[in-house]
Amino acid sequence: MDTPSGTILARVAEFVTRRHRNDIILSWAPLLLMFAVATGAGMVSAQDEIAPEPSIQAPLAPQALALDAAAVDGKLVVVGERGHILISTDHGATWQQAQVPTRALLTGVFFYDENLGWAVGHDSAILRTVDGGSTWELVNWAPEEEAPFFDVWFSDAENGVAIGAYGTYYATDDGGDSWDFVSVEDTDWHLHKIARADNGRLYIAAEAGYVYRSDDGGETWEELPSDYEGSYFGVLPLEGDSLLLFGLRGHLFRSDDAGETWDEIETGTVSMLTDGIRLSDGTIIITGLGGAILISQDGGSTFELHQQENRRGISSIVDAGNGSLLLVGEFGVKMTTLADLMSAAD
């Protein structure tokens, strides 16, 4: 069901005040982008007789709020508000809206191969596709839990996890047919992003300065030291045991020992940092709200700020191939290039 914007704003304010009392961002439009995940209206359980309403086909869906994206074998997949899932097979020139059995806000998407993928979001929704995103099946739905998922990741076609608000961590070993709660730690901190390093280690960026690492494929998790008490929204593994961790107020940290110690990197911005990628040539790009783009061409040791003129919040970035980059956020979807991002005035 739709929630009036005034109600959303009030609930966002309450959430931010409670969760980030010492690190409030005074820009409500960007907060609606990232913290809308905590304001979903209650519906009914997937086990009840009443089914969720399917997403409506909308001509302007590519211009609507989008929160995450994935690229696989030349295909681009974007998820966002009202259950919108968009597919492009021509490097973002055109977009088709998929048939989706929910109108819940979708916050994360992951593809294992060109056909098999998952999306997660509000109402504890987990969606699965086996045809490359054209159609989706709702395999988990429990709005009564009031714990939206933020991210999803699979190690293979059968084993995966979905993470989210209030310490929510669900695992499956049957391709998503069933899901079991797993405790990462005895807290209710939000789990925002999960990422796998080339060496197999897994990392989770979480709320209130928490970050976790698993050395056994997610069977167990270790809390890592952190000198920052604000929330982390993204983690980007680099080569070996190096990784970047980023979040509120432009805070960006680097570790070269798998998260045991951290060094803060100057960013030149106080915008919330949301996502990051490493291109094949080694260039690293970190996105943020307010149109913030951080670019490193020295392996992530230093970054330059390239402020985008429109100042609109960016929630995710993916390498679209053929020299193209896909940005998603407040503006919907946008294709660009590294050269275009770097040409923006600092």
C-alpha positions as CSV (number, residue, x, y, z in Angstrom):
1,M,0.0,0.0,0.0
2,D,1.1,3.6,-0.6
3,T,2.2,5.7,2.3
4,P,1.6,9.6,2.2
5,S,4.8,11.5,1.8
6,G,4.2,13.4,5.1
7,T,4.0,10.2,7.0
8,I,7.2,8.8,5.4
9,L,9.0,12.0,6.3
10,A,7.9,11.8,9.9
11,R,8.9,8.2,10.2
12,V,12.3,8.9,8.5
13,A,12.9,11.7,11.0
14,E,12.1,9.4,13.9
15,F,14.3,6.7,12.6
16,V,17.3,8.9,11.9
17,T,17.0,10.6,15.3
18,R,16.9,7.2,17.1
19,R,19.6,5.5,15.0
20,H,22.0,8.4,14.3
21,R,21.5,10.9,17.0
22,N,25.1,12.1,16.7
23,D,25.4,12.0,12.9
24,I,22.1,13.4,11.5
25,I,22.2,14.5,7.8
26,L,20.1,17.6,7.3
27,S,18.9,16.9,3.8
28,W,15.5,15.1,3.7
29,A,15.5,14.2,0.1
30,P,18.6,12.1,0.3
31,L,17.4,10.5,3.5
32,L,14.3,9.4,1.7
33,L,16.5,7.7,-0.8
34,M,18.5,5.7,1.7
35,F,16.2,5.5,4.7
36,A,13.0,4.7,3.0
37,V,13.9,1.1,3.6
38,A,12.9,1.7,7.2
39,T,9.4,3.1,6.5
40,G,7.5,0.3,4.8
41,A,3.8,-0.1,5.6
42,G,2.5,-3.3,7.0
43,M,0.8,-5.8,4.7
44,V,-0.1,-9.5,5.2
45,S,2.0,-12.6,5.4
46,A,2.9,-14.7,2.4
47,Q,1.3,-17.6,4.2
48,D,-2.1,-15.8,4.5
49,E,-4.8,-16.1,1.9
50,I,-4.5,-12.5,0.7
51,A,-1.7,-12.1,-1.8
52,P,0.3,-9.0,-2.4
53,E,-0.6,-6.7,-5.3
54,P,1.6,-7.0,-8.4
55,S,3.7,-4.1,-9.5
56,I,2.0,-1.8,-12.0
57,Q,3.5,-1.3,-15.4
58,A,4.6,2.3,-15.5
59,P,5.9,4.1,-18.6
60,L,8.0,6.4,-16.4
61,A,9.5,3.6,-14.3
62,P,13.0,4.3,-15.6
63,Q,12.7,7.8,-14.1
64,A,11.5,6.6,-10.7
65,L,13.5,6.0,-7.5
66,A,15.9,3.1,-8.1
67,L,18.1,1.6,-5.3
68,D,20.3,-1.2,-6.7
69,A,21.5,-2.6,-10.0
70,A,23.3,-5.7,-11.4
71,A,25.1,-6.4,-14.6
72,V,25.5,-9.9,-16.0
73,D,26.5,-11.1,-19.5
74,G,25.6,-7.8,-21.1
75,K,22.2,-7.5,-19.3
76,L,21.4,-4.7,-16.8
77,V,18.9,-5.2,-14.0
78,V,17.6,-2.4,-11.8
79,V,15.3,-2.5,-8.8
80,G,13.5,0.2,-6.9
81,E,10.2,1.7,-5.7
82,R,6.8,0.1,-6.0
83,G,8.3,-3.2,-7.0
84,H,9.8,-1.9,-10.2
85,I,12.3,-4.1,-11.9
86,L,13.8,-2.9,-15.1
87,I,15.8,-4.9,-17.7
88,S,18.1,-3.7,-20.5
89,T,19.8,-5.9,-23.0
90,D,21.2,-3.0,-25.2
91,H,23.6,-1.3,-22.7
92,G,20.9,0.9,-21.2
93,A,19.6,2.4,-24.5
94,T,16.1,1.0,-23.8
95,W,14.5,-0.5,-20.7
96,Q,11.7,-3.1,-20.2
97,Q,9.7,-3.4,-17.0
98,A,9.4,-6.9,-15.7
99,Q,6.3,-8.6,-14.3
100,V,6.7,-8.5,-10.5
101,P,4.3,-10.0,-8.0
102,T,4.7,-7.2,-5.3
103,R,4.7,-3.5,-5.0
104,A,7.1,-3.5,-2.1
105,L,10.1,-1.2,-2.3
106,L,13.0,-3.3,-3.6
107,T,16.4,-2.5,-2.3
108,G,18.9,-5.2,-3.5
109,V,19.5,-7.4,-6.5
110,F,22.0,-10.1,-7.3
111,F,22.5,-12.4,-10.3
112,Y,24.4,-15.7,-10.2
113,D,24.3,-16.1,-13.9
114,E,22.4,-14.7,-16.9
115,N,19.2,-16.5,-15.9
116,L,19.2,-17.0,-12.2
117,G,18.8,-14.0,-9.9
118,W,17.2,-12.7,-6.7
119,A,15.9,-9.4,-5.5
120,V,15.0,-8.3,-1.9
121,G,13.2,-5.5,-0.2
122,H,10.4,-4.4,2.1
123,D,7.9,-6.7,3.6
124,S,10.7,-9.2,3.9
125,A,10.2,-9.8,0.2
126,I,12.6,-12.2,-1.6
127,L,12.1,-12.6,-5.3
128,R,13.6,-15.2,-7.7
129,T,13.9,-15.2,-11.4
130,V,15.0,-18.2,-13.6
131,D,14.5,-16.5,-17.0
132,G,17.0,-13.6,-16.7
133,G,14.6,-11.2,-15.0
134,S,11.6,-11.2,-17.3
135,T,9.4,-12.8,-14.7
136,W,9.8,-13.1,-10.9
137,E,8.5,-15.5,-8.2
138,L,7.9,-14.3,-4.6
139,V,9.7,-17.0,-2.5
140,N,9.6,-15.1,0.9
141,W,7.1,-12.5,2.1
142,A,6.6,-11.7,5.8
143,P,5.6,-8.0,6.3
144,E,4.4,-8.7,9.8
145,E,8.1,-9.0,10.8
146,E,8.6,-5.3,9.8
147,A,12.2,-6.1,8.9
148,P,13.1,-5.1,5.3
149,F,15.9,-6.8,3.5
150,F,18.7,-4.5,2.2
151,D,21.0,-6.9,0.3
152,V,21.2,-10.4,-1.1
153,W,24.1,-12.6,-2.2
154,F,24.5,-16.2,-3.4
155,S,27.7,-18.3,-3.5
156,D,26.2,-20.8,-6.0
157,A,22.7,-21.7,-7.3
158,E,21.6,-23.2,-4.0
159,N,23.3,-21.3,-1.1
160,G,22.7,-17.7,-0.4
161,V,21.9,-15.1,2.3
162,A,19.6,-12.1,2.6
163,I,20.4,-9.4,5.1
164,G,18.6,-6.4,6.5
165,A,17.1,-4.3,9.3
166,Y,17.5,-5.1,13.0
167,G,20.1,-7.8,12.5
168,T,18.1,-9.7,9.9
169,Y,20.2,-12.5,8.3
170,Y,18.4,-15.3,6.5
171,A,20.2,-18.2,4.8
172,T,19.0,-20.8,2.2
173,D,20.6,-24.0,1.0
174,D,17.9,-25.0,-1.5
175,G,18.0,-22.2,-4.0
176,G,15.6,-19.9,-2.0
177,D,12.7,-22.4,-1.6
178,S,13.2,-22.0,2.2
179,W,15.0,-19.6,4.5
180,D,16.3,-19.9,8.0
181,F,17.3,-17.1,10.4
182,V,20.9,-17.1,11.4
183,S,22.3,-14.9,14.2
184,V,25.4,-12.8,13.2
185,E,25.6,-11.2,16.6
186,D,23.3,-10.7,19.5
187,T,22.3,-7.1,18.5
188,D,19.6,-5.5,16.3
189,W,22.0,-3.3,14.3
190,H,21.0,-3.0,10.6
191,L,23.1,-5.1,8.2
192,H,23.4,-3.0,5.0
193,K,25.7,-4.6,2.5
194,I,27.5,-7.9,1.9
195,A,30.4,-8.5,-0.4
196,R,32.8,-11.3,-1.2
197,A,36.6,-10.8,-1.7
198,D,38.5,-12.7,-4.4
199,N,40.1,-14.8,-1.6
200,G,36.7,-16.0,-0.5
201,R,36.3,-13.8,2.6
202,L,32.9,-12.2,3.1
203,Y,32.3,-8.8,4.7
204,I,29.2,-7.1,6.0
205,A,28.9,-3.3,6.4
206,A,26.5,-2.5,9.2
207,E,25.0,0.2,11.3
208,A,26.6,2.2,14.2
209,G,30.2,1.5,13.1
210,Y,29.8,-2.3,13.0
211,V,31.6,-4.4,10.3
212,Y,31.8,-8.2,10.2
213,R,34.0,-10.7,8.4
214,S,33.5,-14.4,7.7
215,D,36.4,-16.7,6.8
216,D,34.3,-19.8,6.2
217,G,31.7,-18.8,3.6
218,G,29.3,-17.3,6.0
219,E,29.1,-20.2,8.5
220,T,30.4,-17.9,11.3
221,W,31.0,-14.2,11.6
222,E,33.6,-12.1,13.5
223,E,33.1,-8.5,14.5
224,L,36.0,-6.4,13.3
225,P,37.4,-3.3,15.1
226,S,36.1,0.1,14.0
227,D,37.0,3.6,15.2
228,Y,33.9,5.1,13.7
229,E,30.4,5.0,15.4
230,G,28.4,6.1,12.4
231,S,26.8,3.7,10.0
232,Y,28.5,2.0,7.1
233,F,26.5,1.5,3.9
234,G,29.1,-0.1,1.6
235,V,32.1,-2.4,1.6
236,L,34.3,-2.9,-1.5
237,P,37.0,-5.7,-1.4
238,L,40.1,-4.9,-3.4
239,E,43.0,-7.2,-4.0
240,G,44.2,-9.7,-1.4
241,D,43.2,-8.5,2.1
242,S,42.6,-4.9,1.1
243,L,39.2,-3.4,1.2
244,L,37.3,-0.1,1.5
245,L,34.5,0.7,3.9
246,F,32.3,3.7,3.7
247,G,29.1,5.4,4.9
248,L,27.7,8.4,6.7
249,R,29.1,11.9,6.3
250,G,31.6,11.0,3.6
251,H,33.6,8.7,5.9
252,L,35.8,6.3,3.9
253,F,38.3,3.8,5.5
254,R,40.9,1.4,4.0
255,S,42.2,-1.8,5.5
256,D,45.1,-3.9,4.1
257,D,44.8,-6.6,6.7
258,A,41.3,-7.9,6.2
259,G,39.7,-5.4,8.5
260,E,42.0,-5.8,11.5
261,T,43.2,-2.2,11.3
262,W,41.9,0.9,9.4
263,D,43.1,4.2,7.9
264,E,40.7,7.0,7.1
265,I,40.9,8.5,3.7
266,E,40.1,12.1,3.0
267,T,37.0,12.5,0.7
268,G,36.3,16.2,0.6
269,T,32.6,15.6,1.1
270,V,30.1,15.0,4.0
271,S,27.6,13.3,1.7
272,M,26.5,9.8,2.6
273,L,28.6,7.3,0.6
274,T,26.4,4.5,-0.9
275,D,28.2,2.1,-3.3
276,G,31.5,1.4,-5.0
277,I,33.1,-0.5,-7.9
278,R,36.5,-1.4,-9.2
279,L,36.9,-1.3,-12.9
280,S,39.1,-3.6,-14.9
281,D,41.8,-1.0,-15.3
282,G,42.0,-0.6,-11.5
283,T,40.0,2.7,-11.3
284,I,37.8,2.8,-8.2
285,I,34.6,4.8,-8.1
286,I,32.6,5.5,-4.9
287,T,29.1,7.1,-5.2
288,G,27.1,9.1,-2.8
289,L,24.1,11.3,-2.1
290,G,24.1,14.9,-3.3
291,G,25.7,13.7,-6.6
292,A,29.0,12.9,-4.9
293,I,31.5,10.8,-7.0
294,L,34.9,9.8,-5.6
295,I,37.4,8.5,-8.1
296,S,40.8,6.8,-7.3
297,Q,43.4,5.9,-9.9
298,D,46.1,4.8,-7.5
299,G,44.5,1.6,-6.2
300,G,42.3,3.3,-3.6
301,S,45.0,5.1,-1.6
302,T,43.6,8.5,-2.4
303,F,40.4,9.8,-4.0
304,E,39.3,12.9,-5.9
305,L,35.8,14.4,-5.5
306,H,33.9,15.0,-8.8
307,Q,30.7,16.6,-7.7
308,Q,27.9,16.1,-10.2
309,E,26.1,19.2,-11.2
310,N,22.6,18.0,-10.6
311,R,23.3,17.1,-7.0
312,R,20.9,14.1,-7.1
313,G,21.5,11.2,-4.9
314,I,23.2,8.1,-6.3
315,S,22.4,4.8,-4.7
316,S,24.3,2.3,-6.9
317,I,26.8,2.0,-9.7
318,V,27.7,-0.9,-12.0
319,D,30.1,-1.5,-14.9
320,A,27.7,-1.9,-17.9
321,G,30.5,-3.0,-20.3
322,N,31.8,-1.4,-23.4
323,G,33.1,1.5,-21.4
324,S,29.7,2.4,-20.0
325,L,28.7,2.9,-16.4
326,L,25.1,2.6,-15.0
327,L,24.1,5.0,-12.2
328,V,20.8,4.5,-10.3
329,G,19.2,6.7,-7.7
330,E,16.7,9.5,-7.2
331,F,16.7,10.2,-10.9
332,G,16.0,6.6,-11.9
333,V,18.6,5.2,-14.3
334,K,21.4,7.0,-16.1
335,M,24.1,5.7,-18.5
336,T,27.5,7.5,-18.3
337,T,31.2,7.0,-18.8
338,L,34.2,7.4,-16.6
339,A,35.3,10.4,-18.7
340,D,32.0,12.1,-18.1
341,L,32.2,11.6,-14.4
342,M,35.7,13.0,-14.2
343,S,34.8,16.0,-16.3
344,A,32.4,17.2,-13.5
345,A,33.6,20.3,-11.6
346,D,35.0,19.4,-8.2
